[in-house]
Amino acid sequence: METTQRHTPKKKRKGLKIFLIILVVILAAITAYGYSIYHNINKAVSTVHKPIERTPEVKRPTDLQLTKREPFSVLLLGVDERPGDRGRSDTMIVMTVNPDKKSMEMLSIPRDTRVTLVGRGTEDKINHAYAFGGVEMSMNTVERFLDIPIDYYIKMNMEGFKDIVDSVGGVTVNNDLEFSAGGTTFPKGKIDLNGADALSYARMRKQDSRGDFGRQLRQRQIIQGVINKGANISALWKYDEILKAISKNVETNISFDEMLDIQKNYADARHNIEQLQIAGTGKMIHNGKQNIWYYIVSDEERTKVQNRLKEHLGL
């Protein structure tokens, strides 16, 4: 099942997850350069490793065991952070990985989706969960909304997007919509982007009739471009710049050992990646002070998506 926003054509698109940026660098660098590089990568990953203590909304029957190739899930958060402001999650993608099926599924959740915020008990936009309660509230709210366990999170500072792009020497994307943003015009077709342009490209929404869905596509293109460059052996000569950019802009509760387990036991899954979107309709709702636009997902659609993800997780 692939669901899309109303009036938006159904599409299957290739994409990859943010933490593969780290995993690709780990695997290739260890192979090419040996222990000294391994030590530096271990140190960098230790910097981004941020464990989180929380009580899950949806618990697994038993603890997840990566060594047994059990399916797992990750919440990807692209966060707009500024000095003195925690910010909001500009991007929310839930990824499920099933090594037996050799597949990954990535569900983009529109940031305006109306949900119950766990810990506040109020109906609000799902991206406000991060503003009110950080990673913990975001994970718990997504768990309750989708009724699946969220095993890991990866948070990336969207402002630091450009640092990561620049660290690999820029990216190439295939743009399907001509538009201007951030003082730059982006024509249709294959275009090369530096870090600043990549950030503008990934953030644009208002000129795209697909709204959040179009922006999510462009963000996945940038991530794919970074991974393609990061996996290129020539990029390893700049591994130090890549690791610095990751260290400054990425946080995750995936440990170094878990990353190695994922690379060892789940590598086949990355070759079959399906992008999912959740269908809904826009609606203005009065909250007592003003009318606010929300993305409303029906109970029927929500159940369909929940069942799809549960099946992929073997639950």
N, C-alpha and C positions, 0 to 999 in steps of 0.2 A: 504493500500500500504506500503510495506516495500522494500526499495531499498538498494542495497549494492554495494560496490566497485566491478568492473569487475573482474570475476574469483573468487569472494569470495562467498561461499554458503550463501543463505538467512537464517537468524536466527531470532527467537524471544527470547529475553532474559529478565529476571526479573532484575530490578534495582530500586534504590531509589535516591532521590534528597538530595543534601548536606544539605539544610536547615532543613530536617527532623531530622538531628543530634541534632539540637537545639530544635525542637518541641517535640521530644520524651523525651528529658531531662526535658523540661518544664512540660509536662503533668504528667509524672511518678513521678517526684520529688514533684510537688505540691500535688499530691494524697497521696504520702507516708509520707511527712514530714511537710506539712502545711505552715503557713504563713512565718516563718523565712526563709525557703528555697525559697519560692516564692519571697521574697524580694531580696535575693541574685541573683536569676536567672534574675529578672527584671533589677538589676544593671548590670549584665553581658551582657544581651541583649542590654542594653542602650550603652554599650561600642562598640559593633559591629555595632550598627545602624548608618549608614552613608548616610543620604539623599543626593539626587543628583538633581541639577537643570539643566534641558535641554529642548530643543524644540524637541519633538518627530518627527521622519520622517514619522511615520504612527500613526495617531490619532484615538482614539476611538470616536464613535458617542456621547457617554455620559461617564461620569466618572465611573470608575470601582467601584462596590459596593460588597464587600465580604459578607456583611450581607444578600445580596439577592442571594448568591451562584452563582454569575456570573463567567463564565470561565475566567482564567487568565493565564499569561505566565511569565516565569522566565528565565533569561540568567545566566547560571552557568559558572564562569570563574575560571579556575585553572591557577594561575599566578606564573611564575618563577621570584621572586624578589630577588635582591641582593643589598647590600649597595651601594648607589650612582647610582643605575640603576633601572628604573621603571620596566624593564623586558618586557616579552611578554606573551600573554595568551597561555599557553601550552595546555589548554583544553577549548573547547567551546561547551556547551550543551544547547540547547533551550528546555525547558519543558513547555508543555501546560497541564492545569488541568481543567477537566470538571466534576463537581460533579453530574450532572444529568445523564451523561453516566457512572458515577463511574469509571472514567479512567484517566490515565495520559499518555502522549506521550512524549518521549525524543528523540530529534534529535541531533546526534553528528555531528558537522561541522568540517571536517578535517582542521587542522591549515594552510595548504598550499593552501586552496581554493582561487582562484583568484577572487577578487571582487573590486568594486569601494569603496575606503575609504571615507566615508562622512566627510567633513571638509577639505579634501586635494584634492579631485577630481582626484586622481591617481589610476591606477590599481595596486593592490598589494596583498600580502598574507593577509588573513583575520586576522591572529594573530598579524599582525603589527599594527592593529588599536589601540590596547592597548598601544603599545610602543609609538605611536605618540600622542594619545589623551586620554589615560586612559579608565575608565569605560564609560564615555560619548560617545566617538567615537566608542567604541565597541558596545554599545547598538544601536546607530544610524545606524552604518554600518550593523548590523544584521537585524534591522528593514527594511532597504531598500532592503537588499538581499532577505529576506523572505516575505516582504510585509505584515507583521503582527505587531501589537503593542507589545512592550516588556514592561511589567508592572513593573517587579522587576529585580534586579540583586543580585547575591551572589558571592562574590569574595573570593577565598581561596588561601593563600600562599602555593605553593607546597612544599617549604622547611619545612613549619610547619605541613605538612601532617603527618610526623613521630611523632610530639608531640601529635596530636589528637589520633593516633593509640596507642601510649604508654599510654595515659591517660585512655583508656578503657582496658588495659592489653593485647594488641595485638589482631590480627584477624586471622581467618581461612578462606582460599580460596581454591577453586578447580581449580588447574592449568592445562590447556590443552596443554601446550607446555614446554618442558624441555629447559632451557637456563641458562646462567650464566650472572650476572650483579652485579657491585659493590662489587666484591670479594665473592659473594655468588652464589651457584648453586641452582636453583629452579627446583626440579623434578616434573614430572607429578603427578596428584592426589591431595588429600587434604594436605595442608601444613599450618603450623602455622608461622606467621610473626610478628616480632617486628616492631617498627616504622621505623628504618633505612632500614630494609629489605623490608618493605612495599613500601617505597619510590622508591627503586631500581626496585622493581617488577612493580610498576605502571608506571615508566618512560621508560622502555625498549621498543624499537621500531625496531632497525636495524636487530635483529635476527628473527623477525616475518614477514613472507611473507604478512601478512595482514596490515603491516605498522601501520598507525594511528588507524585503526579500531581495531587491536589487542590490542593496548595500551589503547584505550578507554574502551575496555571490562575489562581489568585488573584494571583500575581506578574505574570503577563501582563496581567491586568485592570488592575492598578495602572499598569503601563508604558503600556498603551493609554490610560488616563485622563490620564496626564501628557502624552502626545503630543497628545491631543485638546485639552487646555487650552493647551499650548504653541503649537499651530497656530492658536489663536483670536487674531485681531488685537488684542483687548483685552489679551491677556497680554503683548504686546510692550511695553506701557507699563512692565512690570516686568522687561524683558529683563535688566537688570543683576542683579537678584536670581537669576534663572534661571541666568545665566552663572556667578555666584559659587557657586551650589549645585553646578553641574556641575564647575566647576574644583576644588572641594574633594573631590569624591566619585567622579570618573570618571577612568580612565586608558585609553589606547588607543594602538596603533601606527599608527592611521589618521591621516595628515597632513591639514592643512587643504586642500591642493590635491587630495588623494585624495577627501576628502569632497565637494568641489565636482564632481569627476569623477563620483562616484557619483550625486550629485543630478542631474547633467546627463544621464548615460547610462543610468541604471537606474531612473528614476522610475516607469516603468510597472509594474515588478515588485511594488511595494508594494500594488497593488490586488488581488493574488491570493496570499494567504498561507495555507499549510496547516501545521497543527501535527501533528507525528509523535511517537509514543511507541514505545519499544522494549519488547517483551514479555519477561517473565521470571518467575521464581518466587523466593520467599524461602527461605533455607536457613541453618541454624545450622552453623557450621564451627569446629572446635576448632583454635586456633593454637598449641597447646603450653602455654598459660597459662589460657585461658578460651574459652568458646564465644562466637562473634561472629556476628551476623546479617548476611548478605550478600544482595544481589539478583543472581541468577544468570541470565545471558543465554546461551541455547544457541548453538552454532556455526551452526546453521541460521538462527536468527533474526538473528544478527549478520551473516551473509552477505546476507540479504535487505535489511537496512537499508543495508549497505555498497553494494550494487548500486543501490539506490534513490538514494542520495546521489551516487554516481559518475555515474549517468545524468543527474541534474539539473545536475551540474558539467560535463557533456560530456567525461568522462574514459573 
